[in-house]
Amino acid sequence: PPRFRPGERVRAIRHIKNDGTYPGREIGENLVRKGEEGYVRDIGTFLQQFFIYAVEWIDRGTVVGMRARELMSLDKADAPCSAEENAEQGTSG
């Protein structure tokens, strides 16, 4: 199941740069800085395996797709590492 829910307040735990999938911004340009806060607006999947969270960043007014390992919840205690994160990191749980 998804680690975060729509409407949940989250914080970026690392800097996120454009990998070429964000329109109108240069590749390598910072999209989100570590510590910024936002809200999960929607949840999708990548390769039918990984959850991608569409997060609206409060200070920037932009929506950026994020992976669970790039976020922490501000609405609940951070859960232990999930099977999804293990798969993303190439480890088993």
C-alpha positions in Angstrom: 0.0 0.0 0.0 1.1 3.6 -0.5 3.1 5.1 2.4 1.5 8.5 2.2 -2.1 9.5 1.5 -3.6 12.4 -0.4 -3.8 15.5 1.7 -0.9 14.4 4.0 1.6 17.0 4.9 5.2 15.9 4.0 8.8 17.3 4.0 11.5 16.6 1.4 14.4 14.8 3.0 16.8 15.5 0.0 17.3 18.0 -2.8 15.4 17.0 -6.0 16.8 18.0 -9.4 15.0 17.9 -12.7 15.9 14.6 -14.4 14.4 15.8 -17.7 10.8 14.9 -16.9 9.7 18.3 -15.5 8.6 20.5 -18.4 9.9 24.1 -18.7 12.9 23.6 -16.4 16.5 22.8 -17.3 17.9 19.3 -16.6 19.8 19.4 -13.3 17.9 22.5 -12.1 16.7 22.3 -8.4 13.0 21.6 -8.2 12.7 21.0 -4.5 15.1 21.7 -1.6 15.7 19.5 1.4 13.4 20.6 4.2 10.6 22.1 2.0 7.1 21.2 3.0 4.1 20.3 0.9 1.0 18.2 0.6 0.4 15.0 -1.3 -2.2 15.7 -4.0 -2.3 12.4 -5.9 -0.6 9.0 -6.1 0.4 7.2 -9.2 2.7 4.3 -10.1 5.9 3.9 -12.2 6.4 0.6 -14.0 3.4 -0.7 -12.0 5.9 -1.2 -9.2 6.7 2.0 -7.4 4.4 4.6 -6.0 5.0 8.2 -7.2 3.5 11.0 -5.0 2.4 14.2 -6.7 3.4 16.7 -4.0 2.3 20.4 -4.1 5.1 22.4 -2.6 3.7 25.3 -0.5 6.5 27.9 -1.1 6.9 27.2 -4.8 3.3 26.6 -5.8 4.5 23.7 -8.0 3.6 20.0 -8.1 6.6 17.5 -8.4 6.5 13.7 -8.5 8.3 12.2 -5.6 9.3 8.7 -4.4 8.6 7.6 -0.8 12.4 7.6 0.1 12.5 11.3 -0.7 9.8 12.2 1.7 8.8 12.1 5.4 5.4 12.6 6.9 4.7 15.6 9.1 1.2 14.2 10.0 2.4 10.9 11.6 5.5 9.3 12.9 7.7 8.1 10.1 7.0 4.4 9.4 9.8 1.8 9.2 11.3 1.0 5.8 8.6 -0.6 3.6 8.9 -3.3 1.0 8.5 -0.5 -1.7 11.6 1.3 -0.4 13.6 -1.9 -0.2 12.8 -2.6 -3.8 13.8 1.0 -4.8 17.1 0.5 -2.9 17.7 -2.9 -4.3 17.5 -4.7 -1.0 15.1 -7.3 0.4 13.0 -6.8 3.5 
